[in-house]
């Protein structure tokens, strides 16, 4: 894919590795891009890759790792976890949100950010979230992934002082199908300061968290 204009300067400019959107690319296109990442000795993250396509890519490029839970591929070693003290907690309303949580977690791990996945704490059983609150105190940023009516981020943002990034998930049926009800509910939230990304956009939430953490990272890397 010679016409792809890859942004190898993104790490220097923004502190982020470039991610490759895999859903609408063919296996051959992804292979060609990954070979260029390999030549540049850059870490590559490919999102939204179906298992059959992932298998084709792994056959075409040595060293590609498939992460089935997140539907992602990586090429190159992931960095060691940075000792920044406070990382990102990623919460899910239910276990059906696992894929979005996993995408966000992998994207953060590609940048060395410590991640704590707090699963199945949806508001249908509010005691589960309340029980998890002490565990969340050490996190610098929270990402809350939820489908159906998407109430988890609003409740969470009313309980904790950290930045909360809401991710609507396309889990549900009827008016909740496709994640639109969750998105509308999060955008209409009465919790002040709640940030919202697009439906199923775990990667986008991770990069928003990374931007929030930039001050901590700069102090660590350049004390």
C-alpha positions as CSV (number, residue, x, y, z in Angstrom):
1,X,0.0,0.0,0.0
2,X,2.5,2.6,-1.3
3,X,0.0,5.5,-1.0
4,X,-0.4,5.3,2.8
5,X,1.2,8.3,4.5
6,X,2.3,7.0,7.9
7,X,2.8,9.4,10.8
8,X,6.1,8.2,12.3
9,X,6.6,11.6,13.9
10,X,3.4,11.2,16.1
11,X,5.4,9.9,19.0
12,X,7.7,12.9,19.0
13,X,4.9,15.4,18.4
14,X,2.1,14.0,20.6
15,X,3.7,11.3,22.7
16,X,1.5,8.7,20.9
17,X,2.4,5.8,18.7
18,X,0.4,5.8,15.4
19,X,-2.5,3.4,15.3
20,X,-3.8,1.6,12.2
21,X,-7.5,1.3,11.6
22,X,-7.9,-2.3,10.5
23,X,-11.6,-2.8,10.0
24,X,-11.8,-1.4,6.5
25,X,-8.4,-2.4,5.3
26,X,-7.6,-5.7,3.6
27,X,-5.1,-8.1,5.0
28,X,-2.7,-7.2,2.2
29,X,-3.0,-3.5,3.0
30,X,-2.3,-4.1,6.7
31,X,0.7,-6.3,5.8
32,X,2.2,-3.6,3.6
33,X,1.8,-1.0,6.3
34,X,3.2,-3.2,9.1
35,X,6.3,-3.9,7.0
36,X,7.0,-0.2,6.8
37,X,6.6,0.0,10.6
38,X,9.0,-2.9,10.9
39,X,11.6,-1.1,8.6
40,X,11.2,2.0,10.8
41,X,11.6,0.0,14.0
42,X,8.3,1.5,15.3
43,X,5.8,-0.2,17.5
44,X,2.5,-0.8,15.6
45,X,-1.0,-1.1,16.9
46,X,-3.8,-2.3,14.5
47,X,-7.4,-2.0,15.8
48,X,-10.6,-3.7,14.7
49,X,-9.2,-6.8,13.1
50,X,-11.4,-9.9,12.6
51,X,-9.8,-13.3,13.5
52,X,-9.6,-14.5,9.9
53,X,-7.9,-11.3,8.8
54,X,-5.6,-11.4,11.8
55,X,-4.5,-14.9,10.7
56,X,-3.7,-13.7,7.2
57,X,-1.7,-10.8,8.6
58,X,0.3,-13.0,11.0
59,X,1.1,-15.3,8.1
60,X,2.4,-12.3,6.1
61,X,4.5,-10.5,8.7
62,X,6.8,-12.2,11.3
63,X,6.4,-11.1,14.9
64,X,2.8,-9.9,14.7
65,X,0.8,-10.7,17.9
66,X,-2.9,-11.1,17.9
67,X,-4.9,-9.9,21.0
68,X,-8.3,-11.6,20.5
69,X,-10.1,-9.9,23.4
70,X,-9.4,-6.4,21.9
71,X,-9.6,-7.5,18.3
72,X,-6.2,-5.8,17.8
73,X,-2.7,-6.7,16.5
74,X,0.6,-5.4,17.7
75,X,4.1,-5.6,16.1
76,X,7.1,-5.0,18.2
77,X,7.7,-5.3,21.9
78,X,5.4,-3.4,24.3
79,X,7.2,-1.0,26.6
80,X,7.8,-1.7,30.2
81,X,5.1,-0.3,32.5
82,X,6.2,3.2,33.7
83,X,6.5,3.8,37.5
84,X,4.2,6.8,37.5
85,X,2.4,5.7,40.7
86,X,-1.1,6.4,39.4
87,X,-2.4,5.0,36.1
88,X,-5.8,4.4,34.5
89,X,-8.7,2.4,35.8
90,X,-11.0,1.1,33.1
91,X,-14.5,0.1,34.3
92,X,-17.2,-1.8,32.5
93,X,-20.9,-1.9,33.2
94,X,-21.0,-5.6,32.3
95,X,-18.8,-8.4,30.9
96,X,-20.3,-7.8,27.5
97,X,-18.2,-4.6,27.4
98,X,-15.0,-6.6,27.5
99,X,-13.8,-5.9,23.9
100,X,-14.0,-2.1,24.4
101,X,-12.2,-2.3,27.7
102,X,-9.5,-4.6,26.2
103,X,-8.9,-2.2,23.3
104,X,-8.5,0.8,25.7
105,X,-6.2,-1.2,28.0
106,X,-4.0,-2.4,25.1
107,X,-3.7,1.1,23.7
108,X,-2.5,2.4,27.1
109,X,-0.1,-0.5,27.5
110,X,1.5,0.4,24.2
111,X,2.5,3.6,25.9
112,X,3.7,2.0,29.2
113,X,0.7,3.2,31.2
114,X,-0.3,1.0,34.2
115,X,-3.9,-0.2,33.8
116,X,-6.4,-1.6,36.3
117,X,-9.5,-3.3,34.7
118,X,-12.5,-3.2,37.0
119,X,-15.1,-5.4,35.3
120,X,-18.9,-5.8,35.8
121,X,-19.7,-2.9,38.1
122,X,-22.8,-1.6,36.3
123,X,-25.5,0.4,38.1
124,X,-28.1,-2.5,38.0
125,X,-26.2,-3.7,41.1
126,X,-25.0,-0.4,42.5
127,X,-23.3,-2.2,45.5
128,X,-20.7,-3.6,43.0
129,X,-19.6,-0.1,42.1
130,X,-19.6,1.1,45.7
131,X,-17.5,-1.9,46.7
132,X,-14.9,-0.9,44.0
133,X,-14.5,2.7,45.1
134,X,-11.5,2.1,47.4
135,X,-9.7,0.4,44.6
136,X,-10.2,3.4,42.3
137,X,-8.6,5.9,44.7
138,X,-5.1,5.2,43.3
139,X,-6.1,5.8,39.7
140,X,-5.2,9.2,38.0
141,X,-7.9,8.8,35.3
142,X,-11.0,6.6,35.0
143,X,-12.5,5.3,31.8
144,X,-16.1,4.0,32.1
145,X,-17.5,1.7,29.4
146,X,-21.2,1.0,29.4
147,X,-24.0,0.0,27.0
148,X,-27.8,-0.2,27.5
149,X,-28.8,3.2,29.0
150,X,-25.1,4.1,29.7
151,X,-25.6,5.3,33.3
152,X,-22.3,4.1,34.8
153,X,-20.1,7.1,33.9
154,X,-22.7,9.6,35.3
155,X,-22.9,7.7,38.6
156,X,-19.1,7.3,38.8
157,X,-18.4,11.0,38.0
158,X,-20.7,11.9,40.9
159,X,-18.7,9.8,43.3
160,X,-15.0,10.4,42.5
161,X,-12.9,13.5,41.9
162,X,-10.7,12.1,39.0
163,X,-11.3,12.8,35.4
164,X,-13.9,10.4,34.0
165,X,-14.0,9.5,30.3
166,X,-17.2,7.8,29.2
167,X,-17.3,5.2,26.4
168,X,-20.8,4.2,25.1
169,X,-20.8,0.6,24.1
170,X,-22.9,-0.9,21.3
171,X,-24.4,-3.6,23.6
172,X,-28.2,-3.6,24.0
173,X,-31.4,-4.2,22.2
174,X,-34.5,-2.2,21.2
175,X,-33.8,1.5,21.7
176,X,-30.3,0.6,23.2
177,X,-29.2,-1.3,20.1
178,X,-26.0,0.1,18.5
179,X,-25.0,2.2,21.5
180,X,-26.9,5.3,20.5
181,X,-29.0,5.5,23.7
182,X,-25.9,5.2,25.8
183,X,-24.2,7.9,23.8
184,X,-27.1,10.3,24.1
185,X,-27.4,9.6,27.8
186,X,-23.7,10.3,28.4
187,X,-23.8,13.5,26.4
188,X,-26.8,14.6,28.3
189,X,-25.2,13.7,31.7
190,X,-25.8,16.0,34.6
191,X,-22.3,15.1,36.0
192,X,-20.1,18.2,35.6
193,X,-16.9,17.6,33.6
194,X,-17.7,14.2,32.2
195,X,-15.9,13.6,28.9
196,X,-17.5,11.4,26.2
197,X,-16.0,9.7,23.2
198,X,-17.7,7.9,20.3
199,X,-19.5,4.6,20.5
200,X,-17.1,1.6,21.1
201,X,-14.1,4.0,20.9
202,X,-11.8,2.4,23.5
203,X,-8.7,3.6,21.7
204,X,-9.9,7.2,21.7
205,X,-10.7,7.1,25.4
206,X,-7.2,5.7,26.0
207,X,-5.6,8.5,24.1
208,X,-7.7,11.1,26.0
209,X,-6.4,9.6,29.2
210,X,-2.8,9.7,27.9
211,X,-3.2,13.4,27.2
212,X,-4.4,14.0,30.7
213,X,-1.4,12.1,32.0
214,X,1.1,14.0,29.9
215,X,2.2,16.3,32.9
216,X,2.9,13.2,35.1
217,X,4.9,11.6,32.3
218,X,6.9,14.7,31.5
219,X,7.9,15.0,35.2
220,X,8.9,11.4,35.3
221,X,10.9,11.4,32.1
222,X,12.5,14.8,32.5
223,X,12.6,15.5,36.3
